[in-house]
C-alpha cells in the first residue's frame, strides 16, 4: 500500500469545509492551549532560554514571533524557540490512545510559517493544524509494537511529520512535494529514549524544538524543489522499518482518512504532569472529596499500572524523591502524593521548594505498584488507585477516562482560565485585556483574516 502518497494526497486535498464542527472547535482549543503553556514555559523553564537566545542571535528576516519574548526571528528559528517551550511544562494537550502530544510540534511550526507568509486566513490555519495533528495521531495509533522497545522516544519524531504536513499545507505544496517533505523529515527526525533514564537531562523538556524546526525546514526545502524518496513511510528503509522494525498496521494510518479526524479526539490537561498520571490524580482527588481521609493515617497507596507506565514508577527510589521538575511530572508517587496533600496539582507544585515538600515526600514513600499485563498501549491513560489507612479502611477508585478526555471533557471556560493562569508566568508580562482579546480571536478563528492578528500581543 502506498502509504506515503496516500497521506500526501490527503494533505493536499483536504479543505476547511471537510472538517467536522467538533474538529474545528477542538483545533481552536488546541491552539489556545498551546499558546498558554508556551507563555508559561517562557518564564518558568530556564532550559528554554538557551534556545530563545540562539534564535535571537540568528541572522535573517525578523518575520516570526517567539512567544513570550516579544521578539521576531526567521521562521525556522521561531519554530525552534517556540518548539522548545511547547512541551517544557508537560502541560499541553494529548491523544490518549495514540500516546502522543499531537500539537506540540505542528503548532509552533505552522505558527511560525503562517506569520512569515502573511495573510493566512484563520480557516486555512485551522485546516493545516487539524491535518498535522491528525497525521501525528494516526502514526501513533498505527504501531503494533512500541518503538520505545527499540530505544526511540517517539512523540517528537512523530510530531516532526505532523509539522511538515501542516507547513506543507500552508505553503500549498503538491502531493509529490509533500512526499519530499516527509522524506526530508525522516532524514532529520530522531530522539533517543535514553532521556528517560537521565533525570537531570533537559532534553525531555525541550525535545520538540528540533522536531518543529525540522518540519519547517523540510517543507521549505520541498517547496524549493529538493527531491526526497518515494516511500518515506513504508519503504524498506522507511520510517516504519527503521523505528518500529515493520511492526505497524497501515490500515490504522489510512482508514477513514479525510473523513474521520483523530485531531478531534484530543484530551486537554487540567494538571501539569505526564498524561499517564492524570487518572491517578483524578482518583486521588475524588477519594479525598468523597471521604474523610487524614493524610497522617494513610499507610499505603497502591496503584495498578500498564507496562507503559512503569517509567512513571521506576526506579521507585528516584520517583519517590525526584530532583527536577520534569522528573517529578513523570513520577506517580510524587504527583499522587501532591494531589492528596494539597487537593490539587498545579505549576507551583514543581518548583525547587515544592520538590522538597516533606509531607509530599513522606507520603510518596508509601506508594506501591503492580503491573497489569492485560493493559496495553491504549489503556495507558486509565488508572486504579487504592488507599489504606491505619484503621484498616480501604478507599479505591478506577478512572477509565481521565478529566480532559473527550468522554470526560474540560469546558471552554476552564481552558480560557488555564490560558490566563499560564500567561501570568510569561517572561514578558502581557496586559490581561490583550490576553482576553486573544481568547476571543482564537475561539472565532475561522473569522480571522490573518493569523498575525492573533499573535500581535506576544
Buried (B, 14 or more C-beta within 10 A) or exposed (E): EBBBBBBBBBBBEBEBEBBEEEBBBBBBBBBBBBBBBBBBBBBBBEBBBBBBEBBBEBEEEEBBBBBBBEBBBBBBBBBBBBBBBBBBBBBBBBBBBBBBBBBBBBBBBBBBBBBBBEEBBBBBBBBBBBBBBBBBBBBBBBBEEBBBEBEBBBBBBBBBBBBBBBBBBBBEBBBBBBBBBBBBBBEBBBBEBEBBEEBEBBBBBBBBBBBBBBBBBBBBBBBEEBEBBBBBBBBEEBBBBBBBEEBBEBEBBBEEBBEEBBBBBBBBBBBBBBBBBBBBBBBBBBBBEEEEBEBEEBEEBBBBBBBBBEBBBBEBEBBBBBEBBBBBBBBBBBBBBBBBBBEEBBBEBBEEEBBEBEBBBBBBEBBEBEBEEEBEBBBBBBBBBBBBBEEEBEBEBEBEBBBBBBEBBBEBEBBBBBBBEBBBBBBBEBEEEEBEBBBEBBBEBBEBEBBBBBBEBB
